[in-house]
Each structure stands twice: as C-alpha cells, then as structure tokens.
Amino acid sequence: MQIRQLKVRNFRGIGVLDWKPGQPFCCLIGSGDTGKSTILDAMEAALSSRWFSFAESDFFRCSTDNPISIEATVGELSRALKSDEKFGLYIRGWTAASELIDEPEDGDEPVLTVRLTVDASLEPVWEIICDRIPDPRTLSNRDRALFGLVRLAGDDARHLSWGQGSVLSRLTDDNDEAAASLAKAYRAARESAKLNEIEALAKVASAAEKYAKGLGAYVEGGYEAGLELGRAGLSAGAITLHDDGVPLRLAGLGSKRLATLAIQKSAVADGAIILVDELELGLEPHRIIGAIAQLKGDQANAVATKKPMGQVMMTTHSDIAIAEAGGSSLHVLRVSRPDRTVSVRKAKSPEAINPLLRFTPRALFARRILVCEGHCEVGLLLGLRERWPSRHGNIPIEQLGAAIADGNGEQAASMALSLSELGFTIAIFRDSDKPLDGTQLNALQAAGVSILEYGDALRTEQALFGAASDQDIQKLLQHARAERGDGAVDDNLKIALPKFDIGTLRSDFAIWDLVEEVDPVAVREAIAEVAHRKKWFKDQRIARGLAPAAWSICEQYPGSKLADTLRRVEQWLYA
C-alpha cells in the first residue's frame, strides 16, 4: 500500500494540507511546529485499525465549529481490498499525471479513498468515499486493518508482550495453548513455564529477532517467550519477549523502539505503510544509518521480487538521517500564517542538494542558508561566526535560524536554486574571478537568491592579501607554514617571488623593504596567486584559521573589498 494523496482540514495545528507524496520513501523535515508529527498522526488516524478518541484540542484552534476531515487516497492495493466483496465498487483511478478521477480509465492505477470526519460530537466516522456513488461505506476497524499501516511510537512496550491487542498476540496462531501453559507456569514458577516449547510463540520470537537485528537492534542472546512473574496477573500479558532471559521492555530506548518496529513490520503482509516519528531517538549514528538502509532495502527487495513495495513515512531532526535518506526522499514543510496552510515541497532537481547532504546536512534544519562556493569560504566564515555574536547581543547566527553550507564549488548555483525551491531563504557567497553565466544569474535573481561577491574579479586569497597590512601578511604566511609545512610554502614562494630571500621574508620586517624597487601590490598579488594555485587554504579547518587575520584586516581597512563583502555577509546572516 502507498498513500497517493493526503488531504487534511482543521486537524490540530494544520488548517489546510493537500499533499501528493509521489514516492515510496518520504523523509519529512521542517522547523518546529510545522506539523511533521501531525501529518503522521493524520495518516494513522485515517488508516490505522485502532480506535481514536478525539477532544476539542484536536480541532484547529480548539474550535469544533469546523469539523476535522482527513482523506487518504491509497494505491498499490491488495487483492482483498479490490474485490467486489470488499470495496471494488468504490475503486477510483490515479492517473499518470497524479490526478484522482472517479471513473478509472485504462492505464490508471486503482485507488481507494478513506475519509475520517469528526464533528462537534467528537465521534469519529470512517468511510470509503467515491463521488460516483452517493452513499459512502462505513469502515470498521477490521476493514481499516486491511490497509496495512504500522506506526513506530516512542516507547510502546505493550507490543513486547502477548497481551490483548498486542502485535505479538495477533502473530500467534494458537493463544489457547499459551494460556493453558501460562496457568501451569504460575504454579511452577518461571523455570517450569517452558514457553519456548510452544511452537507458535517460538516462531514469532524468532521472526521478531531476525528483523530486529536487520534494523540494528542489539540482541544479546536471542529472543524468546518468557514469563514475568507478578506482571499482568494470570493473563497472556505476563508472557513477554525476552532477550537472553531479560525482559525486552527493560532494554535501552533505541533497541526497544527497533524491536517494536520489527514486531509491527512482521505482523503486516508485504506492502505495509510504515510511519516513523523521529527515528533517531535512542539510536547511535551507525544504527540510524542501519535502520534506514534496512527500510530502503526492504523496498528494493520488493521491487526485485515483484511484491508490493509499501511506503515509509518518517520525520527526523537528525542530519545523519537526512543524509542517509538522500535528496530524492526529502520533503520540506512550510506553513503560511495565519490560516496555517501547510505545504510540502520537494526539489525539482534533488541531485543538486546531494553534495549538501554529504558536507553540511545540518543546514537543512535552518531557515536561511548561506551557500559558500568552496572550503576556503566556508572555513573563513565559520571562524568569523565565533566573533560576530559580540556585536549582536551575544546571539549566534544559529539562534536566528541561519546556517553556513558548503556549495561544492561549481555546484553552488544549482544547489542554491534547489534550496530556494524548497522554501529556504538563500544567498551565495562566492569568488568573483569566474562570473556566473547569464542563465544561472537570471535564474538566481528570479528565485530571489542574494549573490554576495567581492567584485573586481577577486578571489578570497586576493581579497585577503590585497588588503592585508605587512603584519597581517606575515600572520597569513605563518598560518600557511604551520599547516602546510615550512618547506612546501617556502618552495612555492621562491617561484612566485624569485627576487626575495625567503629566510628574510620570514622575519617581521616589511616585505617590500627587503628588495629595492619592489611594487607592494605586485608582491601581494603574487602571494595570493600562489596561495590559490597551491591550495594553501582549500580546507575548512585550515581556512578557519584565517579568521583572526581577516578580522584584523577588516578593522584596519573597513573600506576594502574584503571588509565590505564580509560585512554584507554578516548583515545577511543576522537579517
């Protein structure tokens, strides 16, 4: 099953939402209070088999005057859902152009639309709707279970036992055998329970263990059915999943969440809709990567074996998670106020933001992103950002929702355009030696992207050395030697400045006093050129060390190109 279209009205913080996910793996991101979790809640409320109780607080602005309405149109339907005995008469069509029509045509995908409505009575009503049939069909919880939706909650330990309503209970074919053994177990205590001799329990525990390991859950010994004395009285709820004799509900948050997802996933046939809210909770980076890889791998497997692929809908605040999900999976939420219309945006060219996901994925959690052309520019600004707060009430740029990102050289312009499509406020900080071509320039200007350059065809190295005092030039050279080695830098300088005695150049004397008739401007240009050509500062960590000299230059020469450009960069980030 896959959700093709979701329409939400007046549900919690969402006034209006119309979204066509369009793909099997969707990673929802956005700033706080944009409705990420609410979207998952809406999907669960419409398609989950469990009963939902609603209160006034579930209505938009807590007003019951306007009813809650959630419509989920689902494709990749199972044979059971399409049968005439079930909902065959309510089948609609999903066209190749991603449009919903009531009279399916050849080539259209068969879909069903589930509508959940809640009015002032607070009584939810679930229906299958189709405009060509005047009377909707009411859905029971058993009907909704056919849509195969599972939700990984934060800590739902009930699914780790065989209690009433748990997934383990549904997975086990013969509960009578378990109940009979349980009565004896309480009389003979844990050692005599022998629950693993019950084939149905052992089979389910083994399946849960296999999938949990695939997701990255830590398994100490092996999953098995065990008895927790004093828990849930003489009922099936006292039979819980154990790992090496220890109840799994006592495991760490991450392992417990992964085990719960594994159990829920095992309970659903191929093609489940899986909702995961903040997957990263309780997980180390390698387990975040492993869990996402497993979920995506399941979908790839389904394609290879020609089985239903299903769909994964996840939210995250983890830069590791969005990097692993990839640019094509990212959907960014935006909210217009005051009506709280929520839009979900996707980049037209997701490959353009893949470099950002490799180098600076955390920037996608900001509202304003300054895309820097290369490592030198990124490093320089990261060093300067530590000094800016003193001039802005000790507020860092991150507190204002701004971020500095690596644009990966010539990809900076295309990355900026893609980020702009996603609704971010964007600027580019770049060298001026290679002008943007007309097409790129026009596209950036049309998208409202600010372009921050030195002008006069200057590169960062030229802007630095060209405005630097004698003392600051020595600081820059000392920094280059400390990072690249004395020999390497001096050899570079011998070629660039053949008239100079390099040993003397390393002193504190003014560089143009060392040789008669030397043009200070030419000396600076020669040093800047060799610094660029030999990539002295083309490293974020090394470039970060340029900040003290750059700060000094800007204070001494506020009218320089360097000072003017960095001042405009600072103003944009603090706007």
Protein Blocks (a to p, Z undefined) as FASTA:
>chain_A
ZZfbdcdehiajbfbdcddekpabdcddddehiopmmmmmmmmmmmmmbdcdddfklpgh
hiakbccddddddehiafklmpmklmmmmpccddfkopacfbdcehiacdddddddddfk
opacdddddfklmbacdddfklmmmnopacddfblcklmpcbehiaklmmpmblmlmmmm
mmmmmmnommlnommmpmklmmmmmmmmmmmmmnopacfkbgcddddehiapaafklpcc
deehiafklmcfklmmmmmmmmmmmmpcehiacddehklgopafklmmmmmmmmmmmmmm
mmmnopaebjaddddfbfklmmmnopmlpccdddddfklpacddddfblmlmmmmmmmmm
mlmmpmbdcddfblmlmmmmmmmmmmmmmmnoopafklnopacddehhmlmmmmmmmmmm
nopacdddddfkbccdfklmmmmmmnopacddebjoiafklmmmmmpcfklmmmmmmmmm
mmnopklmmmmmmmmmmmbcfklmmmmbdfklmpghiafklmmmmmmmmmmmnommlcfk
lmmmmmmmmmmmmmmmmmbmklmmmmmmmmmmmZZ
